[in-house]
């Protein structure tokens, strides 16, 4: 009985993870500039991957596999936001322009304010 329940829970989690991963891939194709595409890939892609790894941990009957899957979730959650932030800063520093209809450039305004305070 409990094995059947775990199968259903794992199946639901796989479907949810696949939906988030699909949304991330659609965001990569449809969004207008590098920064919004990176946002879609880092947020929805990470969530989809983490949910699928949690499904693996639920489905697995082996403690070693479950531990590795949960370690993968922790690794994803610790590395993807940092790496996407650093990639966005590097792209901004190299001159990659934002979409013309973007509302605000937080990195550019903070750099300009630092330059103004050092000049005065």
Buried (B, 14 or more C-beta within 10 A) or exposed (E): EEEEEBEEBBEEBBEBBBBBBEBBBEBBEEBEBBBBBBBBBBBBBBBBBBBBBBBBBBBBEEEEEBEBBBEBBEEBEEEBEEEBEEBBEEBBEEEEEBEEEEEEBEBEEEEEEEEEEEEE
